[in-house]
Amino acid sequence: MAADHDRCVFHLTPEERGAADVTLSALRTAFLADVDADDPARREYVDIHLDELDLSALVVDGSDVGRITLCDVTVDGTLDLSGAVVRHPVHIRDCHISQLDTTAATFEMDVTIDDTVFGTASEPSTCLRARRGSFERSVQISNAQFDGGLEFAACDVTRWLGFDDVTVAGSAHFPNLTFGTVQFVSTTFEQGVEFVGADGTRAIFDGTRLDTADGTLDLSEGTFDLLRVRPGSDLTCHLQDATVSEGRLDQPEDAVACYDLTDATLGDVKLDCEPATFDRYRFYRTRFDGFPFASYRTVLRANRWRLHEYVGSPVEADTTEGLEHTYLEAKQGASATGDSETASMFFVRELRYRRRRYAAHARAGDHSLAHRVDAAVRWLTNGFLDLIAGYGERPQRTLALAVAVIASSALAYPAAGGLVTGDEVVRYATHGPLAALDGLYFSVVTFATLGLGDVHPAGDIGRFIAASEGLSGAFLTAVFVFSLGRRVTR
């Protein structure tokens, strides 16, 4: 085509086409003739300047599957391929195209775009539209500049969608994208980028930059078999309601990446964190399906097993019910992977937030009196179980309480009427501090409910203390055995 400008309508200048009354329909006809020609050189469009080119709704299917190449092509308006079916590989390089529209188009072969500028800096509108487009092989875009936005809404890329060293000045939209692999390498989004509802096998963001303070990488509601995010700048990544089977969420050098995982489902996902940076990941009502809690036990312990603390700006504020649910999900996730220590810590936090919920219900005036009384009783019971045994996870608390009961009772018996032992009554007044030894003996026997009968209280107060200690001993022994059993079975 480059050899004969007189006969090729594409190589006329826009002014010459206007003078020759070359219509868009004539350009469509010439394009189809070039594609169907036996000479592959006719499918190479080099050094062309067009006002616009309308190839919408065409079936581009030549005599072979040779590549269609646009090189050093300028399109002042729209290169319209909407609704087209293209059965050739397409290569666009060193071009300047104000707008490329591939809405509802189908590309059966590879599409490659490199060293090309899209859009106009003075009019930063959407400069690449691929809404509902179907790319049955791959789309590779490299060393490209988009002076407007991108739209790949409800697009299907069967194999590979790659952006390498690309800058996007406008907003980038990839909602409900389905894909085999998407990879963004050294790509800069000067506004946010949206992947809401995306569904694919592998999604990789390597060196991705967001140049605005409020810009986000929105991956919410997406499903990813593998997700890797390695930011190149400060970044906020939204993963609400997303499902990530495996992957890695990294931190950039000398910058901060915040990941909001509210209502997400995490599998074997690695986090780039230390105790001081764990709060860059927000776990709120997050479900865990194989998440390796054991790998972060040191980090969790340093953060006192708190999951929900977050330095970023959460989309949804915490609630007491939400935090209770958060630690319930975490407990179940840790248990499923056999990490009993972590599961027990989350269980304690779950019940503590449940106690807060009971307290809130007991104070709430919009609940019935019966509901408020029930909540108050549950609050008291919950607190008591935490105090004496850490909800069955702290047998050492029960042991410490038992020792305190035995010791305090031992000191009380000689002062509360004394203890009858043989023919004498042992009191502090008659036996001095040594009376505590008899008190200790009787206290241990009473606590253990042995009932030997060789020593007994002399007064009513002492008998009341003995009865109370016997009940306490039976109860605390049962609690201790239960708590210890839980620890052993874990």
C-alpha positions as CSV (number, residue, x, y, z in Angstrom):
1,M,0.0,0.0,0.0
2,A,2.9,2.3,0.7
3,A,4.0,2.2,-3.0
4,D,1.0,3.9,-4.7
5,H,-0.6,6.8,-3.0
6,D,-2.6,7.8,-6.1
7,R,-4.6,4.5,-6.0
8,C,-4.7,4.0,-2.2
9,V,-7.4,6.1,-0.5
10,F,-5.7,5.5,2.9
11,H,-2.6,7.3,1.9
12,L,-4.4,10.5,0.8
13,T,-4.3,13.3,3.3
14,P,-7.6,14.2,5.0
15,E,-7.8,17.2,2.8
16,E,-7.3,15.2,-0.3
17,R,-9.9,12.7,0.7
18,G,-12.3,15.6,1.4
19,A,-11.6,17.1,-2.1
20,A,-12.0,13.6,-3.7
21,D,-15.2,13.0,-1.7
22,V,-13.9,9.8,-0.2
23,T,-16.6,8.6,2.2
24,L,-16.3,6.4,5.3
25,S,-18.1,3.8,3.3
26,A,-15.4,3.9,0.7
27,L,-12.7,3.4,3.3
28,R,-14.6,0.4,4.7
29,T,-14.8,-1.1,1.2
30,A,-11.1,-0.5,0.6
31,F,-10.2,-2.0,3.9
32,L,-12.1,-5.2,3.2
33,A,-10.5,-5.5,-0.3
34,D,-7.1,-5.1,1.3
35,V,-7.8,-7.9,3.9
36,D,-9.1,-10.2,1.2
37,A,-6.1,-9.6,-1.2
38,D,-3.4,-12.2,-1.7
39,D,-0.7,-9.7,-1.1
40,P,0.0,-9.5,2.7
41,A,1.6,-6.1,2.2
42,R,-1.8,-4.6,1.6
43,R,-2.7,-5.4,5.3
44,E,0.2,-3.2,6.5
45,Y,-1.1,0.3,7.0
46,V,2.0,2.6,7.4
47,D,2.2,6.4,7.7
48,I,-1.5,7.1,7.4
49,H,-3.5,10.0,8.7
50,L,-7.3,9.6,9.1
51,D,-10.0,11.8,10.5
52,E,-11.8,8.6,11.6
53,L,-12.3,5.1,10.4
54,D,-15.6,3.2,10.8
55,L,-15.1,-0.6,10.7
56,S,-18.1,-1.4,13.0
57,A,-20.0,-4.6,12.6
58,L,-17.6,-5.9,9.9
59,V,-16.6,-9.5,9.6
60,V,-12.9,-9.2,8.9
61,D,-12.0,-12.6,7.5
62,G,-9.5,-12.6,4.6
63,S,-8.1,-15.3,2.4
64,D,-5.6,-16.2,5.1
65,V,-4.9,-15.3,8.8
66,G,-2.1,-12.9,8.1
67,R,-1.5,-10.1,10.6
68,I,-3.2,-6.7,10.2
69,T,-0.7,-4.0,11.1
70,L,-1.2,-0.3,11.8
71,C,2.2,1.5,12.0
72,D,2.6,5.2,12.4
73,V,-1.1,5.7,11.9
74,T,-2.9,8.8,13.2
75,V,-6.7,8.8,13.8
76,D,-8.0,12.2,14.9
77,G,-11.4,10.8,15.7
78,T,-12.6,7.2,16.4
79,L,-11.3,4.0,15.1
80,D,-14.6,2.1,15.4
81,L,-14.5,-1.6,15.6
82,S,-17.6,-2.0,17.7
83,G,-19.5,-5.2,16.9
84,A,-16.9,-6.4,14.5
85,V,-15.6,-9.9,14.2
86,V,-11.8,-9.9,13.5
87,R,-10.3,-13.3,12.5
88,H,-6.7,-12.0,12.0
89,P,-4.0,-11.0,14.4
90,V,-3.9,-7.3,14.9
91,H,-0.7,-5.2,15.7
92,I,-0.9,-1.5,16.5
93,R,2.4,0.3,16.9
94,D,3.8,3.8,16.9
95,C,0.3,5.2,16.4
96,H,-1.8,8.0,17.8
97,I,-5.4,7.2,18.0
98,S,-7.9,9.5,19.7
99,Q,-10.4,6.8,20.5
100,L,-10.5,3.1,19.9
101,D,-13.9,1.5,20.2
102,T,-14.1,-2.3,20.3
103,T,-17.5,-2.5,22.1
104,A,-19.0,-6.0,21.6
105,A,-16.3,-6.8,19.1
106,T,-14.7,-10.3,18.8
107,F,-11.1,-10.9,18.2
108,E,-10.2,-14.5,17.4
109,M,-6.5,-14.0,17.2
110,D,-3.8,-12.0,19.2
111,V,-4.0,-8.3,19.6
112,T,-0.8,-6.4,20.2
113,I,-0.4,-2.7,21.0
114,D,2.9,-1.0,21.6
115,D,4.5,2.4,21.6
116,T,1.1,4.0,20.9
117,V,-0.7,7.0,22.3
118,F,-4.4,7.0,22.8
119,G,-6.6,10.0,23.5
120,T,-6.0,13.7,23.7
121,A,-4.5,15.3,26.7
122,S,-6.8,18.4,26.2
123,E,-9.9,16.1,26.2
124,P,-9.3,13.3,28.7
125,S,-12.4,11.2,27.9
126,T,-12.5,7.4,27.6
127,C,-10.1,6.6,24.8
128,L,-10.3,2.8,24.7
129,R,-13.6,1.1,24.9
130,A,-13.9,-2.7,25.0
131,R,-17.2,-3.1,26.8
132,R,-18.6,-6.7,26.3
133,G,-15.6,-7.4,24.0
134,S,-14.4,-10.9,23.4
135,F,-10.7,-11.6,23.0
136,E,-10.3,-15.3,22.3
137,R,-6.5,-15.3,22.6
138,S,-4.4,-12.5,24.1
139,V,-4.2,-8.7,24.4
140,Q,-0.7,-7.3,25.0
141,I,-0.3,-3.5,25.5
142,S,3.2,-2.2,26.2
143,N,4.9,1.2,26.3
144,A,1.6,2.9,25.7
145,Q,0.1,6.2,26.9
146,F,-3.6,6.6,27.5
147,D,-4.5,10.3,27.9
148,G,-8.0,9.3,28.8
149,G,-9.7,6.4,30.4
150,L,-10.1,2.7,29.7
151,E,-13.2,0.6,29.8
152,F,-13.2,-3.2,29.7
153,A,-16.5,-3.7,31.3
154,A,-17.9,-7.3,31.0
155,C,-15.1,-8.1,28.7
156,D,-13.8,-11.7,28.1
157,V,-10.1,-12.3,27.6
158,T,-9.7,-16.1,27.2
159,R,-6.0,-16.3,27.7
160,W,-3.9,-13.2,28.5
161,L,-4.4,-9.5,29.1
162,G,-1.1,-7.8,29.7
163,F,-0.2,-4.1,30.4
164,D,3.6,-3.4,30.5
165,D,5.0,0.0,31.1
166,V,1.7,1.7,30.5
167,T,0.4,5.0,31.8
168,V,-3.4,5.7,32.1
169,A,-4.3,9.3,32.8
170,G,-8.0,8.7,33.2
171,S,-10.0,6.2,35.2
172,A,-9.6,2.5,34.3
173,H,-12.7,0.2,34.5
174,F,-12.5,-3.6,34.3
175,P,-15.7,-4.6,36.1
176,N,-17.0,-8.1,35.6
177,L,-13.9,-8.9,33.5
178,T,-13.4,-12.6,32.9
179,F,-9.9,-13.7,32.0
180,G,-7.3,-16.4,32.0
181,T,-4.4,-14.2,33.2
182,V,-4.1,-10.5,33.6
183,Q,-0.8,-8.9,34.3
184,F,0.1,-5.3,35.0
185,V,3.8,-4.6,35.1
186,S,5.1,-1.1,35.8
187,T,1.8,0.4,35.0
188,T,0.7,3.8,36.4
189,F,-2.9,4.7,37.0
190,E,-3.2,8.5,37.5
191,Q,-6.7,7.8,38.8
192,G,-8.3,4.7,40.3
193,V,-8.6,1.3,38.7
194,E,-11.7,-0.9,39.1
195,F,-12.0,-4.7,38.8
196,V,-15.2,-5.2,40.7
197,G,-16.7,-8.6,40.0
198,A,-13.7,-9.8,38.0
199,D,-13.3,-13.5,37.6
200,G,-10.1,-15.3,36.5
201,T,-7.3,-17.7,37.0
202,R,-4.3,-15.4,37.6
203,A,-4.2,-11.6,38.4
204,I,-0.8,-10.1,38.8
205,F,-0.1,-6.4,39.7
206,D,3.7,-5.9,39.7
207,G,5.0,-2.4,40.2
208,T,1.5,-0.9,39.9
209,R,1.4,2.8,40.8
210,L,-1.5,5.0,41.8
211,D,-0.6,8.7,41.5
212,T,-3.6,10.1,43.4
213,A,-4.0,10.1,47.1
214,D,-7.6,8.8,47.0
215,G,-6.9,6.4,44.1
216,T,-7.8,2.7,44.8
217,L,-7.2,-0.6,43.2
218,D,-10.7,-2.0,43.6
219,L,-10.8,-5.8,43.4
220,S,-14.0,-6.2,45.4
221,E,-16.4,-9.0,44.6
222,G,-13.7,-10.6,42.4
223,T,-12.8,-14.3,42.2
224,F,-9.1,-15.0,41.8
225,D,-7.5,-18.5,41.8
226,L,-4.2,-16.6,42.2
227,L,-3.7,-12.9,43.1
228,R,-0.4,-11.2,43.5
229,V,-0.1,-7.5,44.3
230,R,3.3,-5.8,44.5
231,P,2.6,-2.0,44.5
232,G,5.1,0.5,43.3
233,S,3.6,3.4,45.4
234,D,1.1,4.1,48.2
235,L,-2.0,2.1,47.4
236,T,-5.3,1.2,48.8
237,C,-6.6,-2.1,47.7
238,H,-10.3,-3.0,48.2
239,L,-11.0,-6.7,48.4
240,Q,-14.5,-6.6,49.9
241,D,-16.4,-9.8,49.2
242,A,-13.6,-11.1,47.0
243,T,-12.4,-14.7,46.9
244,V,-8.7,-15.3,46.7
245,S,-7.6,-19.0,46.7
246,E,-3.9,-18.2,46.8
247,G,-1.4,-15.5,46.2
248,R,0.5,-12.7,47.9
249,L,-0.3,-9.1,49.1
250,D,3.0,-7.2,49.3
251,Q,4.1,-3.8,50.7
252,P,6.0,-1.3,48.5
253,E,9.4,0.0,49.4
254,D,9.2,3.3,51.2
255,A,5.4,3.5,50.9
256,V,2.3,2.0,52.4
257,A,-0.2,-0.4,50.9
258,C,-3.5,-0.9,52.7
259,Y,-5.7,-3.9,52.0
260,D,-9.3,-4.0,53.1
261,L,-10.5,-7.6,53.2
262,T,-14.0,-7.1,54.6
263,D,-16.2,-10.1,53.9
264,A,-13.5,-11.6,51.7
265,T,-12.6,-15.3,51.6
266,L,-8.9,-16.0,51.8
267,G,-7.1,-19.2,51.0
268,D,-3.3,-19.7,51.0
269,V,-2.5,-16.0,50.8
270,K,0.9,-14.6,52.0
271,L,1.1,-11.2,53.6
272,D,4.2,-9.0,53.6
273,C,4.0,-7.8,57.2
274,E,5.8,-7.5,60.5
275,P,4.2,-6.8,63.9
276,A,4.3,-3.0,63.2
277,T,2.7,-3.3,59.8
278,F,0.1,-5.9,60.4
279,D,-2.6,-3.2,60.7
280,R,-2.2,-2.5,57.0
281,Y,-4.4,-5.5,56.4
282,R,-8.0,-5.3,57.6
283,F,-9.8,-8.5,58.5
284,Y,-13.4,-7.8,59.2
285,R,-15.9,-10.6,58.8
286,T,-13.3,-12.2,56.7
287,R,-13.7,-15.9,55.9
288,F,-10.6,-18.1,55.9
289,D,-10.3,-21.2,53.8
290,G,-6.8,-22.5,54.2
291,F,-5.2,-19.3,55.3
292,P,-1.8,-20.1,57.0
293,F,-2.4,-18.6,60.4
294,A,0.5,-20.5,61.9
295,S,3.0,-18.5,59.7
296,Y,1.8,-15.3,61.4
297,R,1.6,-16.5,65.0
298,T,4.5,-14.3,66.1
299,V,2.9,-11.3,64.4
300,L,-0.5,-12.1,65.9
301,R,1.0,-12.6,69.4
302,A,2.8,-9.3,69.2
303,N,-0.5,-7.6,68.2
304,R,-2.4,-9.4,71.1
305,W,-4.3,-11.5,68.5
306,R,-6.1,-8.4,67.2
307,L,-7.2,-8.9,63.5
308,H,-9.4,-5.9,62.8
309,E,-7.2,-2.9,63.6
310,Y,-6.5,-1.0,60.4
311,V,-4.6,2.2,59.5
312,G,-6.4,2.8,56.3
313,S,-9.9,4.3,55.8
314,P,-12.4,1.4,55.9
315,V,-15.3,1.4,53.6
316,E,-17.5,0.1,56.5
317,A,-17.2,1.0,60.1
318,D,-16.7,-1.7,62.8
319,T,-19.7,-2.8,64.9
320,T,-19.7,-5.0,68.0
321,E,-21.7,-7.7,66.2
322,G,-19.3,-7.5,63.2
323,L,-16.2,-7.9,65.4
324,E,-17.8,-10.9,67.2
325,H,-18.4,-12.4,63.7
326,T,-14.8,-11.5,62.7
327,Y,-13.3,-13.6,65.4
328,L,-15.8,-16.4,64.9
329,E,-14.7,-16.7,61.3
330,A,-11.0,-16.5,62.3
331,K,-11.4,-19.2,65.0
332,Q,-13.1,-21.5,62.5
333,G,-10.4,-20.8,59.9
334,A,-7.6,-21.5,62.3
335,S,-9.2,-24.7,63.6
336,A,-9.7,-26.0,60.0
337,T,-5.9,-25.8,59.5
338,G,-5.1,-27.5,62.8
339,D,-3.8,-24.3,64.4
340,S,-5.3,-24.9,67.9
341,E,-3.4,-22.2,69.7
342,T,-4.5,-19.4,67.3
343,A,-8.0,-20.8,67.3
344,S,-8.2,-20.6,71.1
345,M,-7.0,-17.0,71.1
346,F,-9.7,-16.0,68.6
347,F,-12.3,-17.9,70.5
348,V,-11.6,-15.8,73.6
349,R,-11.8,-12.6,71.6
350,E,-15.1,-13.7,70.0
351,L,-16.7,-14.3,73.4
352,R,-15.4,-10.9,74.7
353,Y,-17.0,-9.1,71.9
354,R,-20.2,-11.2,72.6
355,R,-20.1,-9.8,76.1
356,R,-19.9,-6.3,74.7
357,R,-23.0,-7.1,72.6
358,Y,-24.9,-8.3,75.7
359,A,-23.9,-5.1,77.5
360,A,-25.2,-2.9,74.6
361,H,-28.5,-4.8,74.5
362,A,-28.9,-4.6,78.3
363,R,-28.6,-0.8,78.0
364,A,-30.6,-0.3,74.9
365,G,-34.0,1.3,75.7
366,D,-35.6,0.2,72.4
367,H,-35.5,-3.5,73.6
368,S,-38.2,-5.0,75.9
369,L,-37.5,-5.4,79.6
370,A,-37.4,-9.2,79.3
371,H,-34.8,-8.9,76.5
372,R,-32.7,-6.5,78.5
373,V,-32.8,-8.6,81.7
374,D,-31.8,-11.7,79.7
375,A,-28.9,-9.7,78.1
376,A,-27.7,-8.6,81.5
377,V,-27.7,-12.1,82.9
378,R,-25.8,-13.3,79.8
379,W,-23.3,-10.5,80.3
380,L,-22.7,-11.5,83.9
381,T,-22.4,-15.2,83.0
382,N,-20.0,-14.4,80.2
383,G,-17.8,-12.2,82.4
384,F,-17.8,-14.8,85.2
385,L,-16.6,-17.5,82.8
386,D,-13.9,-15.3,81.4
387,L,-12.7,-14.5,85.0
388,I,-12.5,-18.0,86.3
389,A,-11.3,-19.9,83.2
390,G,-10.9,-17.6,80.2
391,Y,-13.9,-19.4,78.6
392,G,-12.2,-22.8,79.1
393,E,-9.0,-21.7,77.4
394,R,-7.1,-20.6,80.5
395,P,-7.0,-23.5,83.0
396,Q,-4.2,-21.6,84.9
397,R,-6.9,-19.0,85.9
398,T,-9.0,-21.7,87.5
399,L,-5.9,-23.1,89.3
400,A,-5.0,-19.6,90.6
401,L,-8.6,-19.0,91.8
402,A,-8.6,-22.4,93.5
403,V,-5.4,-21.6,95.3
404,A,-6.9,-18.2,96.4
405,V,-10.0,-19.9,97.7
406,I,-8.0,-22.4,99.7
407,A,-5.6,-19.8,101.1
408,S,-8.3,-17.3,102.1
409,S,-10.5,-20.0,103.7
410,A,-7.5,-21.3,105.6
411,L,-6.9,-17.9,107.1
412,A,-10.5,-17.3,107.8
413,Y,-11.3,-20.5,109.8
414,P,-9.3,-19.7,113.0
415,A,-10.8,-16.3,113.0
416,A,-14.4,-17.4,112.5
417,G,-15.0,-19.3,115.7
418,G,-12.0,-21.6,115.3
419,L,-11.5,-25.3,114.3
420,V,-12.3,-28.2,116.6
421,T,-9.5,-30.7,116.5
422,G,-9.5,-33.4,119.1
423,D,-10.2,-31.9,122.5
424,E,-9.3,-28.4,121.7
425,V,-10.4,-25.4,119.6
426,V,-7.7,-23.9,117.5
427,R,-7.9,-20.1,117.3
428,Y,-5.5,-17.3,116.6
429,A,-6.1,-16.1,120.1
430,T,-4.8,-19.3,121.6
431,H,-2.5,-20.7,119.1
432,G,-1.2,-17.6,117.3
433,P,-0.1,-17.8,113.6
434,L,0.3,-21.6,113.8
435,A,-3.5,-21.8,113.8
436,A,-3.3,-21.1,110.1
437,L,-1.6,-24.5,109.6
438,D,-4.7,-26.3,110.9
439,G,-6.8,-23.9,108.8
440,L,-4.8,-24.9,105.7
441,Y,-5.3,-28.6,106.4
442,F,-9.0,-28.2,106.9
443,S,-9.3,-25.9,103.9
444,V,-7.6,-28.4,101.5
445,V,-9.8,-31.3,102.8
446,T,-12.9,-29.2,102.4
447,F,-12.1,-27.9,99.0
448,A,-11.4,-31.4,97.8
449,T,-14.7,-32.6,99.4
450,L,-12.9,-35.4,101.1
451,G,-14.9,-35.0,104.3
452,L,-12.5,-36.8,106.7
453,G,-14.3,-35.5,109.8
454,D,-11.2,-35.2,112.1
455,V,-11.5,-31.4,112.1
456,H,-14.6,-29.3,111.8
457,P,-15.6,-25.6,112.4
458,A,-16.6,-24.5,115.8
459,G,-19.0,-21.8,114.9
460,D,-21.8,-21.0,112.5
461,I,-19.7,-18.7,110.4
462,G,-17.0,-21.3,110.0
463,R,-19.6,-23.9,108.9
464,F,-20.9,-21.5,106.3
465,I,-17.4,-20.8,105.0
466,A,-16.8,-24.6,104.8
467,A,-20.0,-25.2,102.9
468,S,-19.2,-22.4,100.5
469,E,-15.7,-23.7,100.0
470,G,-16.9,-27.2,99.3
471,L,-19.3,-26.0,96.6
472,S,-16.5,-23.8,95.2
473,G,-14.1,-26.7,95.2
474,A,-16.5,-29.1,93.3
475,F,-17.3,-26.4,90.8
476,L,-13.7,-25.2,90.2
477,T,-12.4,-28.8,89.9
478,A,-15.0,-29.5,87.2
479,V,-14.1,-26.3,85.4
480,F,-10.4,-27.1,85.6
481,V,-10.8,-30.6,84.3
482,F,-12.9,-29.3,81.4
483,S,-10.4,-26.5,80.6
484,L,-7.4,-28.8,80.8
485,G,-9.2,-31.3,78.6
486,R,-9.7,-28.7,75.9
487,R,-6.1,-27.8,76.0
488,V,-5.0,-31.4,75.7
489,T,-7.4,-32.2,72.9
490,R,-6.1,-29.2,71.0
